[in-house]
């Protein structure tokens, strides 16, 4: 089969290629097309990808394209992994909110809204091009903020599923703690993208979460950046993104005292691109492990293989709510275990969600609704409303100040902001 990767010049791409090479029996690929308008990045990354496949004895060819139309024609699946504005825009996302006393993070809070404003219109344009050139292709979205972007794709009628590596990361870490194969572990994973809790951990059908917390509570707490007593009291494992909510002020103080993650990643990317340009390098560099995206390739392979082969297995994905969480709108996008087959993803039943978590899920869903409206229609007032609705912001003066700063900083990416006019 042919697979296209939009944003193929990303330094993440060799992680994806490594998974394709290792898991070739699960997902036989004949052609991988890396699509990116930045040929300076595309050239070394594609050359690296070809060397990796050659070393692994994988028969797939690697080709490149600078336009979506040229790259996706004939593809059965299209992966989206783009970053509008690059690390420079991310650095703004991580620093601008700090000036207003709010957490600076690329997917959570004001930074996540800024990224959604830049990204949603671009992704929708790409999806329209995919629909014309490869109408039967599945779109798998890794592009953050995954929940908002996937919701935009689904509302526009595209064949899309959102995917994140948080759940598979927990599965692998829990399996390591227990000394078992990851395939024996299933998760009671519930929430929104980057706002999830593991309410159960089943080993061969038996819930072993109490055992994990009793025997490995300190290690799990360190992984998610929260206090072990809190996790033991809750009896669940929050994702590490919950630290931005549960320890907001401490995180802001910490972020103000050290370089941004964007600055760290930008330095890593320069080094990675130099490695990819070296014709002697044909294996995934160790540095890529620090870049992030652990198990990214495994989750992508599993999802695409199930879509192509109608396997009917269970995976954690981002999909329409459609009543799964009855306290949310039908068109909200949630992140839960789902049955995956050739017709797409169908959420499995979810036990009633406790108020402590349901309240925050509903609150952030309301913000995401307003954030998507701002991304689709523009307007500083819509941006202000989205910020006012976010539980990490929520003050009128702070929201208005942040909105003004956010729009000004992102003006090159917001056509509606060019003349200050507010769209109808």
N, C-alpha and C positions, 0 to 999 in steps of 0.2 A: 504494500500500500504506500501511497504518497502522503507525507506529512509536511505541513508548512508551519514555520515558526515566525510570527510577526514580532519584531524586536530581536531578530536572530543575531544581531551584533552585540547583544548583551554579554557581559562577562559570565553570566549564569549559564550560558548555552553549553559549555563543555560538561557541566554537571548533568544536563539533560542528555547529551550524547553518551556520557558514561553509562547512564541507565539504559539507554537504547541498546548499547553494545552488550551489557551484562544480561539483559532480559530479552534477548532477540527471539527466543522461542515463544515468549508470551505475546510479543508484538512484532511480527515479521515486517520489516520496512524495506522497501525497494528504493525509495528516494526521500531525502530530507532537503527541503528548501528553506534556506535562511533568508528572511526578508528584512531589510533595514535600509533606510535612506542614507545612513552614514557609512559610506564605503570605506572610510578609514578604519572603522571598527570591524566592519563586515569582512574585510579581506583577511586579517589575522585570525579572527574567530572561525571563519569557515575553513581556513587552511588547517587550523588546529583540529577542528571536528573531523576533517577527512583523514588526518593522520591517526587520530584515535580509533576510528572505525577500521582503518587498514591494519593497525597493530592488533586489534581484536579479531581480525578475520571476518568482519561483518561485511556483507555484500552490498549494502546500501550506498548509493551515490549521494554526494553533498553538492548542491548547487545553490546559487545565490540570485537574489532579485532585489531591486531597489524600489519596486512598486508592488502593491498588493495584487493587482490584476495579473501581472506576469508570474508571480510566485504561487498563487493558490489554485490556478486552473488545474482541474483534475485531482485536487487533494480530497482525501476522505476526512481529514481532521485538520483544524487550524488552531494552533496554540497562540494565545496573546500574552506577551510578557514585555510590555513597553513601559517606558517612564518618560512622560512628556516633561521636557525641561531638564532632564538629567539630574545629576547629583547637585548641580547648582540650585535648581528649584527646590530640591529636597532640603538643602541646607537652610533655605529661607523658611520652609515649612517647620523646621526644627528649632529655629531661633526666633522668628517673629512672635509666636505666641508667648514666649518667655517674658517679653517686654511688658505684657499685660498680666503677668502672674499666672499664666496657664501653661499646661504641659505642652512641650514641643515634640511632636511625634508625627511621622509621615502618614499614618493611617488613622490615628485616633485624635479626636478633638479638632482644633482649628486647622492643624496641618493636614489632617485627612480631608477636611472640607476643601482646602485649597487644591489638593491633588485631584479630588473629584471634579472640581470646576474645570481644571485643565484637561482632564482625561476623558470624561464621559463623551463630549462631542467628537473627539478624535476616534475613540473606540467605535462609536456608532457609525461614523463615516467608513471606517475600515470594515465593519460588519456588513454594511450595504454593498461594498465592493466584493466582499466574499460571497454574499448571496447571489450576485450576478455572475461571478466567475466560477463558483463552486457551490451551486445551490443545495446540494445534498450533504455538504460538509458539516460536521459538528464543530462548533466553536467552544474551545476550552479556555476559560479566562483565568489567568494567574495575575492579571493586572490589578493592582490595588488602587483604591479600596474595593476589594473583590465583591463585597455585598452590594454596594451601590452600583458598581459597573455591571454586575450580572443582572441586577434589577432593571437597569436601563436596557440591556440587551433583550431581556425577556419581554419587557413591555413593548419593545419595537418589533416583536414577533420573530426573533432570531432563534435558531437551534443552538442554545448555549447552556453550558453548565459552568458554575464557578468552582474553583479548586484552591485549596490552601494546604500548607504542609504542617499546620499545628496538630491536627488529629493524628496523622501518621507518625509525627515526632513523638507524641505521647505513647502511642502504641509500641513504638520501638524501645522507648526508655522503660516502660513498664515491663515489657518482655525481658529486657536485660536485667532488671531488678529481680525478676522471678526465675531467670535462667531458662527461659522457654523460647520456642520459635515465635516470631511475631504473629504468624498466621493463626495462632491459637488464642490470640487476644482480640476481643471486641470491646468497643467503648460505648458507654451511655453518654454520648457527646451531644450537648444541646446549647443553642443560643444563636447568635449572629456571627458573621465573620469577625474575628478578632474580639469576640465577646462571648466566650464559651466556658462551660464547666463540664468536667468529667464526673457524672453522678454515679457511675458504676464502671467497673472494669471486669469483664468476664473472661475467665480462663476455662476453656472447654465447657462454657455454659454456666459456670459458677462464679458468682460475684466475689472477687478477691480484693476489692478496694479497701475494706477495713484492714486486711492483712498488710497491704502495701503501705497504708498510712502508719500502721503500728511499727512496721519493720524498717521502712525507708522514708518516714515522714520528713526527716531533716534534709535528705538529699532532694526529695521532691520539692520541698519548700525553697531550697536554694535554686533549683531549676526555674521556678516561676517568680522568684524574687519577692516572696512573701514569708511571713513568720510561720514557723511550723505550728505553734499553738492555734493560730487562726485557721489553718487548713484542717487541723485535727478537730477543731470545734465545729467547723462547717461540715466536715465529713465528705467533702468533695475536693476535686483538684481544679482550681481556676486556671485558665490559660495565663501565660505571663503578661498578656495585655490587660488583665484585670488589675495589675499593679498600678496602672495609670489612674484607676478609679479608687482602689482601696488605700493607696499611699500617695495620693496626688501631690500634696505639698512637699513631701520628702523627695519625690521624683523631680519636681521643679527645682528644688534646691540643688539636687545632684546634677541636673542637666546644666544649671548655670555655672557649675564649677569645673566643667571639663569640655573638651572638644565635642562637636556633634558627631553622631554616627555617620552623617553624610560626608564629613571631612575624612573620617577614617576609611570609609568605603571608596571615596574618590582616590585616595592614595593607593589602596589595594588594587583598584581597577587599572591604574597606570602600570603597576607592577605586573598584573595579570596579562594585560595586553602585550607587554614586552615579552613575557614568557610565551604567549601564543604565537608571537611573530618569530620565535626561534624554531627553525625547522627540525632541531634535534629533540624538541619536547613533543611527546606523543601520548602522555598519560595525564590524567587530571592532577593539577598541582595541589600540594597540601594547602597552599594559601587559599584556595577556593573554599575550603572548609570554613574558614573564618569570614568569608564573604556573606555567608548565610544561605538559606534555601535548602537546609538538610532534608534529604529524602524527597526533594522536589521531583526528581526523575522517576522514582518508584511510584509516586502517586499519579503522575501523568500517564505512565505506561499502564498502570492498572485500570484507570478510568477509560482510556482510549481502547484498550483491548476488550473491555466489557461492552463498550458501545458498538464496536465492530463485530464482536462475536456473540452478542446476546447472552452473556454468561449468567446474568441474573444474580450476581453476588452483591454483597453489601459493602458500601464505601461511604465515607463521610464527604458530602459535597454541599455546595450552595445551590439552592433551588427554590422555586416558589413555595410559599407557605401552604396555600390552599387548604386551610383548616387544621393543619398539623399542630400548630400552636394556636388554640382557639381565641386567645386574647390579642392576636395580631391580625392585620388585614390580610386578605387572601393573596394580594400581590406583593406582600413583603417577601424578602429573600432571607431564608434561614439557613443555618449550617447544622445538619443532623445526618445520622445514618440513613442511607437510601438504597433501594434496590436498583441496580444498574443493568440496563439491557439495550437492545437496539433501538427502542422507542424513547430512550432517555432515562431519567432518574425519577423514582417514585419514593417519597419519604416513607419510612417505616413509622408505625405508631410510636408516640412519645408519651411517657407517663406524665401526669399533671406536674407542671413546673412550680416549684415552691415560690411564694411571694417575694422572697429575698432576691431571687434571680429574675422572676417574671417581671417585676417592677422595672428593673434596669433594662431588660430586653425591650419592653414596651417603650420606655423612654428613648432609648437609642434608635429604635425603629421609627419613632416620630421624627427624630432629628434626620434620619436617613431619607425619609419622605420629603422633607423640606430641602435637604441638601440636593437631592436629585432634581427637584423643581428648580432650584437655583442654577444647577448645571445645565439644565435643558433650556431654561428661559432667560437666565441672566438677571441682572438687576441687583444693586447694592442692598436694597431693602430685603430681597429674598435671602441674600447672604446673611444679613443681620438676623433675620428670623431663624435661619438654620442654627446660627451660633447661639441665639437665645434659647433654643430648644435643647441644646446639647447639655447633658448633666455635668460636664466638666467645665462649662462656661456659665450660661444661665443668668448672668446679671446684665441689665439693660445697658449700663454705661460701658462695661467691658465688651459686650457684644458689638455695640456701635463702633467703639474704638478699633477692635480687632477687624471688623468688616472693612473699615476704611483702609487700614494698613494692608489687609489681605488683598483687596481689589487693586490697590496701587502697586503692590509688589508683583502681582500676576497679570498686570495689564497687557503685556505682550501676547499672552495666551488667551485672553478674553475679548473676542471681537466686540461684544456688546459694551465693553468698558472703554473703548477707544475715545468716544466723545462724551462720556459721562451720561449718556442717555439711558434711561431705564426702559427695557422692553415691556410691551403690553402683556 
